[in-house]
Amino acid sequence: MTFTHIDGRDAGNIRLFALSTCVWCKKTKALLEELGLAYDFVFVDHLEGDAKAQVMEEVRRHNPSCSFPTIVLGDGGRCIKGFQEDEIRQLMGKP
């Protein structure tokens, strides 16, 4: 999988699966950046073929409904589905 890395404060491995045209995905990216967190993201709609299938399999493993945005934290033990501002802030220690 090819992710784009955004530098910031290390709060563990944060991976964002998003769609480039999704308003909620854009809000999630903006919130992560506002919080100053390092994260990796991929725009699933920019992928094709095997790469897209592989990413969708990863999303489905954590979020069976395959909704976007999907944030996978750490080794995949925790997943945030959709734009959940309070949950993201709380999880990252920012009220």
C-alpha positions in Angstrom: 0.0 0.0 0.0 1.2 3.5 -0.8 0.5 6.0 1.9 1.4 9.7 2.0 3.0 10.7 5.3 2.1 13.9 7.1 4.7 15.0 9.7 3.6 15.9 13.2 3.6 14.7 16.8 3.9 10.9 17.1 0.8 9.5 18.7 1.4 6.0 17.4 0.7 4.6 14.0 -2.3 6.5 12.5 -3.5 5.4 9.1 -6.4 7.3 7.4 -8.3 5.7 4.5 -10.1 8.4 2.7 -11.8 9.5 -0.5 -10.5 12.6 -2.2 -14.1 13.9 -2.9 -15.5 13.2 0.6 -16.2 16.2 2.8 -16.0 14.2 6.0 -12.6 12.8 4.9 -11.3 16.4 4.3 -12.6 17.4 7.7 -10.8 14.4 9.3 -7.5 15.3 7.6 -7.9 18.9 8.7 -8.6 17.9 12.3 -5.5 15.6 12.4 -3.4 18.4 11.1 -5.0 20.9 13.5 -4.0 18.5 16.3 -0.5 18.4 14.9 -0.4 14.7 14.6 1.7 12.6 12.3 -0.3 10.2 10.2 -0.3 8.3 6.9 -3.2 8.5 4.5 -4.3 7.1 1.2 -7.1 8.3 -1.2 -8.7 5.0 -2.1 -10.5 6.5 -5.1 -7.1 7.3 -6.6 -6.0 3.7 -6.6 -6.7 1.1 -9.3 -6.6 -2.7 -9.8 -4.7 -4.8 -7.3 -3.7 -1.8 -5.2 -7.3 -0.7 -4.7 -8.4 -4.3 -3.9 -5.7 -4.6 -1.3 -6.6 -1.3 0.4 -10.3 -2.2 0.3 -9.5 -5.5 1.9 -7.6 -3.7 4.7 -10.5 -1.3 5.2 -13.1 -4.1 5.3 -11.0 -5.9 7.9 -11.3 -3.0 10.3 -14.6 -1.5 9.1 -16.9 -4.1 7.5 -19.2 -1.4 6.1 -16.3 0.1 4.2 -17.4 3.6 5.0 -15.1 6.6 4.8 -13.2 8.1 6.4 -11.7 5.1 8.3 -8.9 5.7 10.8 -6.9 2.7 11.9 -4.8 3.2 15.0 -1.7 1.3 16.2 -1.6 -2.3 15.0 -5.2 -2.2 14.0 -6.7 -2.8 17.4 -8.7 0.4 17.3 -10.7 1.9 14.4 -12.6 5.2 14.1 -15.4 5.1 11.5 -16.6 8.3 10.0 -15.8 11.9 11.1 -15.9 11.5 14.9 -14.4 14.8 16.1 -14.9 14.2 19.8 -13.6 10.7 19.7 -10.5 11.7 17.7 -9.8 14.6 20.0 -10.3 12.4 23.1 -8.2 9.6 21.7 -5.4 12.0 20.9 -5.5 13.7 24.3 -6.9 17.0 23.0 -10.2 18.2 24.5 
